Amino acid sequence: MQVWLKVLIFIALWLIIFSLLIFYMSIHPQKIITNLAPSDFGLNYEEVLFNSADGIKLSGWFIPHNKTKSTIIVMHGYPADKANLLGIAEFLAKEFNVFLFDFRSFGKSEGKYTTAGYLERNDLLGAIKYLEKEKNITKVGLYGFSLGGAVALMTNHENVKAIATDSAYAELSHMVQHMYKIFFVLKYPLAYLTKLYGILFLKINIDDASPVENIENIKIPILLIHAEKDSQIPVNEAYLLHDANKKAELWIVENAEHGITHSINPEKYEKKVIGFFKENVK
């Protein structure tokens, strides 16, 4: 066998084995349990269990507000849990009921794997149904960070009156390519193989996890927040989302990295987010 053929076979085998390993690790990330509860922030709350639209048992916290029925559902990023966004819930709870939950396979929720947004839409639909059936709440705003923001933009429901996202991706396929960016030209076959594994093993196509496609048809108010120097979900994703729906409000937080848009200027952030929801979730 010629040397060049051996090299090609070696590269092909490496691509398959390496991408399969990354695929497995991506849908089974290390579970993070943040050792915090709403009570640590002085908030009264109820621990709740509810089912996703496809029957996965999920763990949530309902933080009640005595003077309003309006509720903000707060959704965490990847790979985190609901407690990771208690800082956000704390300021939202001054004006609204707040509902946080763990996406499937994260935190204290059940689920064998994550799909980084595709099936997580069913988790959000389950949360909306829980609020309607158990709390008689039909005026809902969505706040999602990263993965949570993408899920918010891909989920349509008549009870949702406004959506605020922080660092949401525009296309899951972009995130797969970004994950392999250090491999330069090899990122393309690696990304293709990852897409193929999703189809073969999970029966899903990552191309269908597309907030940018869905946002075109969203009629309710949208606030898009993104970190200018985001290294995990590049700021171009926010521009793509905004280009697809020019009515959405876009706020690029200067000099911010992924996950610190709130902490870089808490007063401005909280004023903008609360003002957005007070105006649109009535």
C-alpha positions as semicolon CSV with decimal commas, in nm:
position;residue;x (nm);y (nm);z (nm)
1;M;0,000;0,000;0,000
2;Q;0,138;0,337;-0,095
3;V;0,234;0,584;0,177
4;W;-0,015;0,850;0,066
5;L;-0,301;0,602;0,086
6;K;-0,197;0,499;0,437
7;V;-0,192;0,865;0,537
8;L;-0,541;0,922;0,395
9;I;-0,676;0,616;0,579
10;F;-0,514;0,733;0,902
11;I;-0,665;1,082;0,867
12;A;-1,008;0,938;0,787
13;L;-0,999;0,707;1,090
14;W;-0,880;0,990;1,313
15;L;-1,161;1,215;1,194
16;I;-1,423;0,950;1,261
17;I;-1,294;0,845;1,605
18;F;-1,221;1,198;1,724
19;S;-1,553;1,345;1,608
20;L;-1,744;1,051;1,760
21;L;-1,573;1,112;2,094
22;I;-1,650;1,484;2,082
23;F;-2,010;1,412;1,984
24;Y;-2,054;1,178;2,282
25;M;-1,895;1,427;2,522
26;S;-2,108;1,711;2,384
27;I;-2,439;1,536;2,446
28;H;-2,318;1,401;2,782
29;P;-2,133;1,696;2,939
30;Q;-2,027;1,682;3,300
31;K;-2,330;1,764;3,515
32;I;-2,299;2,087;3,711
33;I;-2,493;2,130;4,034
34;T;-2,460;2,484;4,167
35;N;-2,486;2,480;4,545
36;L;-2,728;2,770;4,569
37;A;-3,101;2,814;4,616
38;P;-3,331;3,118;4,589
39;S;-3,337;3,138;4,969
40;D;-2,966;3,226;4,959
41;F;-3,076;3,546;4,784
42;G;-3,358;3,614;5,030
43;L;-3,624;3,482;4,793
44;N;-3,918;3,265;4,891
45;Y;-3,975;2,982;4,645
46;E;-4,144;2,653;4,569
47;E;-3,960;2,347;4,442
48;V;-4,161;2,194;4,160
49;L;-4,145;1,896;3,929
50;F;-4,312;1,900;3,590
51;N;-4,296;1,715;3,260
52;S;-4,155;1,837;2,932
53;A;-4,385;1,816;2,631
54;D;-4,225;1,480;2,548
55;G;-4,246;1,338;2,900
56;I;-3,906;1,411;3,061
57;K;-3,934;1,495;3,433
58;L;-3,783;1,837;3,499
59;S;-3,686;2,024;3,814
60;G;-3,789;2,384;3,868
61;W;-3,822;2,671;4,114
62;F;-4,119;2,905;4,125
63;I;-4,050;3,239;4,291
64;P;-4,384;3,412;4,359
65;H;-4,463;3,784;4,348
66;N;-4,774;3,889;4,538
67;K;-4,874;4,181;4,319
68;T;-4,869;4,041;3,966
69;K;-4,951;3,736;3,757
70;S;-4,688;3,825;3,498
71;T;-4,408;3,568;3,503
72;I;-4,061;3,550;3,356
73;I;-3,921;3,208;3,270
74;V;-3,543;3,214;3,314
75;M;-3,339;2,956;3,120
76;H;-2,975;2,866;3,174
77;G;-2,690;2,800;2,936
78;Y;-2,480;2,496;2,844
79;P;-2,359;2,314;3,050
80;A;-2,505;2,478;3,361
81;D;-2,817;2,462;3,578
82;K;-3,101;2,682;3,697
83;A;-2,910;2,805;4,004
84;N;-2,648;2,951;3,771
85;L;-2,892;3,232;3,686
86;L;-3,014;3,318;4,034
87;G;-2,843;3,656;4,000
88;I;-3,077;3,730;3,710
89;A;-3,376;3,588;3,894
90;E;-3,301;3,808;4,195
91;F;-3,358;4,138;4,015
92;L;-3,646;4,008;3,802
93;A;-3,823;3,888;4,117
94;K;-3,862;4,249;4,231
95;E;-4,125;4,302;3,961
96;F;-4,243;3,958;3,845
97;N;-4,302;3,598;3,935
98;V;-3,994;3,405;3,823
99;F;-3,977;3,045;3,710
100;L;-3,642;2,872;3,665
101;F;-3,588;2,512;3,558
102;D;-3,312;2,273;3,461
103;F;-3,310;2,164;3,099
104;R;-3,310;1,788;3,037
105;S;-2,997;1,607;3,156
106;F;-2,879;1,920;3,341
107;G;-2,901;2,006;3,709
108;K;-3,160;1,796;3,887
109;S;-3,372;1,718;3,582
110;E;-3,395;1,378;3,423
111;G;-3,287;1,300;3,069
112;K;-3,015;1,086;2,914
113;Y;-2,856;1,352;2,695
114;T;-2,875;1,713;2,580
115;T;-2,940;1,822;2,223
116;A;-2,819;2,180;2,282
117;G;-3,154;2,328;2,188
118;Y;-3,339;2,096;1,951
119;L;-3,540;1,888;2,202
120;E;-3,508;2,146;2,478
121;R;-3,795;2,332;2,312
122;N;-4,014;2,061;2,464
123;D;-3,877;2,149;2,807
124;L;-3,985;2,511;2,768
125;L;-4,326;2,409;2,639
126;G;-4,363;2,193;2,950
127;A;-4,275;2,490;3,172
128;I;-4,532;2,711;3,000
129;K;-4,797;2,441;3,039
130;Y;-4,711;2,397;3,408
131;L;-4,755;2,769;3,475
132;E;-5,088;2,774;3,292
133;K;-5,234;2,460;3,450
134;E;-5,094;2,484;3,803
135;K;-5,059;2,861;3,855
136;N;-5,320;2,997;3,613
137;I;-5,049;3,210;3,454
138;T;-5,088;3,300;3,087
139;K;-4,875;3,615;3,064
140;V;-4,518;3,496;3,023
141;G;-4,189;3,656;2,928
142;L;-3,883;3,452;2,835
143;Y;-3,530;3,530;2,946
144;G;-3,267;3,292;2,813
145;F;-2,891;3,293;2,841
146;S;-2,686;3,125;2,566
147;L;-2,856;2,787;2,510
148;G;-3,161;2,920;2,695
149;G;-3,181;3,216;2,460
150;A;-3,168;2,995;2,154
151;V;-3,446;2,777;2,295
152;A;-3,658;3,087;2,363
153;L;-3,622;3,201;2,002
154;M;-3,715;2,857;1,867
155;T;-4,028;2,805;2,080
156;N;-4,363;2,949;1,980
157;H;-4,654;2,978;2,224
158;E;-4,946;3,219;2,253
159;N;-4,877;3,278;2,625
160;V;-4,533;3,424;2,552
161;K;-4,557;3,803;2,525
162;A;-4,188;3,902;2,497
163;I;-3,843;3,743;2,466
164;A;-3,509;3,867;2,599
165;T;-3,195;3,672;2,513
166;D;-2,834;3,706;2,619
167;S;-2,569;3,550;2,395
168;A;-2,799;3,323;2,197
169;Y;-2,669;3,141;1,891
170;A;-2,828;3,190;1,549
171;E;-2,760;2,840;1,414
172;L;-2,656;2,530;1,608
173;S;-2,454;2,423;1,306
174;H;-2,245;2,739;1,347
175;M;-2,165;2,635;1,703
176;V;-2,048;2,294;1,588
177;Q;-1,810;2,452;1,338
178;H;-1,695;2,701;1,603
179;M;-1,620;2,409;1,836
180;Y;-1,378;2,270;1,577
181;K;-1,231;2,605;1,468
182;I;-0,875;2,523;1,582
183;F;-0,859;2,247;1,320
184;F;-0,890;2,498;1,034
185;V;-0,999;2,323;0,712
186;L;-1,063;1,997;0,899
187;K;-1,345;2,166;1,090
188;Y;-1,570;2,106;0,789
189;P;-1,550;1,725;0,778
190;L;-1,557;1,715;1,160
191;A;-1,874;1,926;1,165
192;Y;-2,030;1,712;0,892
193;L;-1,959;1,393;1,087
194;T;-2,110;1,548;1,401
195;K;-2,424;1,631;1,205
196;L;-2,432;1,274;1,071
197;Y;-2,407;1,126;1,422
198;G;-2,703;1,339;1,532
199;I;-2,911;1,195;1,250
200;L;-2,794;0,837;1,304
201;F;-2,801;0,817;1,685
202;L;-3,053;1,081;1,796
203;K;-3,274;1,107;1,487
204;I;-3,227;1,485;1,480
205;N;-3,070;1,719;1,229
206;I;-2,877;2,006;1,387
207;D;-2,969;2,222;1,087
208;D;-3,322;2,225;1,227
209;A;-3,202;2,396;1,547
210;S;-3,220;2,738;1,388
211;P;-3,323;3,042;1,592
212;V;-3,241;3,265;1,297
213;E;-3,500;3,088;1,084
214;N;-3,771;3,109;1,348
215;I;-3,706;3,467;1,455
216;E;-3,816;3,589;1,112
217;N;-4,173;3,498;1,201
218;I;-4,180;3,616;1,563
219;K;-4,421;3,907;1,603
220;I;-4,379;3,977;1,975
221;P;-4,111;4,216;2,113
222;I;-3,755;4,079;2,126
223;L;-3,448;4,210;2,307
224;L;-3,118;4,065;2,184
225;I;-2,822;4,115;2,419
226;H;-2,474;3,993;2,328
227;A;-2,116;4,029;2,451
228;E;-1,898;4,218;2,207
229;K;-1,596;3,993;2,268
230;D;-1,780;3,664;2,315
231;S;-1,535;3,380;2,246
232;Q;-1,791;3,100;2,286
233;I;-2,080;3,234;2,078
234;P;-1,935;3,500;1,847
235;V;-2,112;3,835;1,835
236;N;-2,185;3,779;1,465
237;E;-2,460;3,539;1,577
238;A;-2,644;3,837;1,729
239;Y;-2,608;4,036;1,408
240;L;-2,748;3,744;1,209
241;L;-3,049;3,727;1,441
242;H;-3,106;4,100;1,418
243;D;-3,075;4,097;1,039
244;A;-3,349;3,833;1,030
245;N;-3,582;4,047;1,244
246;K;-3,506;4,418;1,228
247;K;-3,783;4,496;1,477
248;A;-3,585;4,323;1,752
249;E;-3,386;4,552;1,979
250;L;-3,013;4,478;1,968
251;W;-2,774;4,569;2,251
252;I;-2,408;4,477;2,212
253;V;-2,233;4,507;2,548
254;E;-1,892;4,657;2,479
255;N;-1,577;4,481;2,601
256;A;-1,782;4,197;2,752
257;E;-1,699;3,827;2,731
258;H;-1,945;3,539;2,737
259;G;-2,137;3,536;3,062
260;I;-2,038;3,876;3,201
261;T;-2,279;4,110;3,020
262;H;-2,474;4,154;3,343
263;S;-2,181;4,191;3,579
264;I;-2,000;4,445;3,361
265;N;-2,275;4,703;3,423
266;P;-2,548;4,556;3,648
267;E;-2,746;4,878;3,690
268;K;-2,782;4,941;3,317
269;Y;-2,849;4,574;3,242
270;E;-3,120;4,539;3,504
271;K;-3,288;4,864;3,409
272;K;-3,302;4,764;3,042
273;V;-3,427;4,409;3,101
274;I;-3,686;4,503;3,364
275;G;-3,806;4,796;3,153
276;F;-3,841;4,570;2,850
277;F;-4,051;4,315;3,037
278;K;-4,262;4,574;3,224
279;E;-4,355;4,734;2,894
280;N;-4,439;4,409;2,715
281;V;-4,554;4,149;2,968
282;K;-4,874;4,298;3,107
